[in-house]
Amino acid sequence: MFSLTVNSPKPLSLSTPFLPSHPHPLPTITHKPNLTPRPISALIIPPSGQRNQQYSTAAPQQQQLYQPFRPPPSPLPPKFRHLDTNSKLEVLANRLGLWYEYAPLIPSLTSEGFTPSTLEEITGITGVEQNRLVVAAQVRDTLVECGLDEETLSFFESGGAELLYEIRLLSVKQRADAARFMVRNGFDMKQAQDLARAMKDFPRRRIDYGWDKFTGDSPGDCLAFWFFRLAQEHAAAAAEESRVEAMEKALEVVETESARNVLVEVLEGKGVDKDSVIDEQVKVPLVRMKLGEVAESTKVVVLPVCKAEKREFEVEAAPWECGGVGDFGVVEAEKDWRRWVVLPGWQPIAGLERGGVAVSFKSGKLLPWKEKRKYKEEPVLVVADRGRKEVVVDDGFYLVLSGGNGSGDEGLMVEKGLTLKEMGVEKSLGMVLLVVRPPRWEDEEQLIDED
């Protein structure tokens, strides 16, 4: 007989090469979740100490996400530098201090996550006013750095943020000159806005009549020239009362004697008339447009555009008159036309009511003066007055039909009046009032960061 022996199982054991031993026992978890709810205020605005600790511990673990650029805020005044979030909000809500002192609190709170609408609900300062305060405080800082006199700065102690905001686009020197001029003349916000626009616009008006008699470093002269141009626009529109009013405003703010003499002569009727002004300006009728110049102009001119290679046929067929009608100033032309251009109301073309036309040339090679090589291949617009076809001014320029160069590229060209007279030409397609170059990015004056 066979006997069956049953052995009891032995416990399974593994040798140490496969399972390392633990000399210290694992710690037991005794933490219990905190079920006490946190207040809503703590969820929205945690205390500054916890918030900083939270950000410092979480920053290395979180992926860096894109954040929109925010300019660095102005340094906080010493008395506001160590305030917590609630204290900053209280200062803004109760206007505790001078406006340029608590204005830097706005970008400080924005960097903490507050939006303009949230700040408006808490402090009562609208989003527009927030932006005005921040920008005006930065403008004031530049005035302090450039050494503006204390008497002028004291004017902006209890107010004046709206005035400093309007001169934000000027250079530091222009800001200081404008600030002194505004304080001296007691300007309000609208007047400060006109002054800033006039000072910014003045360098672009070199071709306008009388520009050389005004001084660009004088805020009063810049503003006077602004009103002087406005008066000429009113004169072109036969608004005599508005013209006289604009001239009187110019005389109130003008600072130099040469500019005052021009204003007095024109106001008394001793200045040159419109035709002679145009004749004088066509001697150098070359100007380059600036980016955004049309949008900044108080008056614009809408002209039909013809192609030079279409010869005289398009020039004669283009509409002679167009203008704004109705309450909205809708532009209507006497007949349909496909191509139009809008130009600022520069002096040579400001009074052009009928017969104006713009002819597009592929390059400036056909212009009757020496051009730099880099400008020869540049397209140009030639603005002409078809109502002045007679060749009478020797120093003037006229739009005429080109005789061609044997290559079949016959079209239009610009020629000097004296040359046409020597050739026996008595009539043209129109007198040239202006030659316009396209805007160029590299020619724009870019503001530096502190401006």
JOJOTA-V409048 format. One record per helix or strand of 3 or more residues. SS is the DSSP state (helix for helix, strand for strand). FROM is the first residue (numbers start at 0). TO is the last residue. If there is no record, write none. Layout:
ss = <SS | SS>
from = <FROM | FROM>
to = <TO | TO>
//
This chain:
ss = <helix | helix | helix | helix | helix | helix | helix | helix | helix | helix | helix | helix | helix | helix | helix | helix | helix | strand | helix | strand | helix | strand | strand | strand | helix | strand | helix | helix | strand | strand | strand | helix | strand | helix>
from = <39 | 47 | 77 | 84 | 98 | 103 | 115 | 126 | 149 | 160 | 171 | 188 | 210 | 218 | 239 | 256 | 273 | 285 | 292 | 299 | 307 | 321 | 329 | 339 | 346 | 355 | 363 | 372 | 379 | 396 | 411 | 416 | 429 | 440>
to = <43 | 57 | 79 | 93 | 101 | 110 | 122 | 144 | 154 | 165 | 184 | 203 | 212 | 235 | 252 | 266 | 283 | 287 | 295 | 306 | 316 | 324 | 332 | 343 | 349 | 360 | 365 | 375 | 384 | 400 | 415 | 421 | 436 | 442>
//
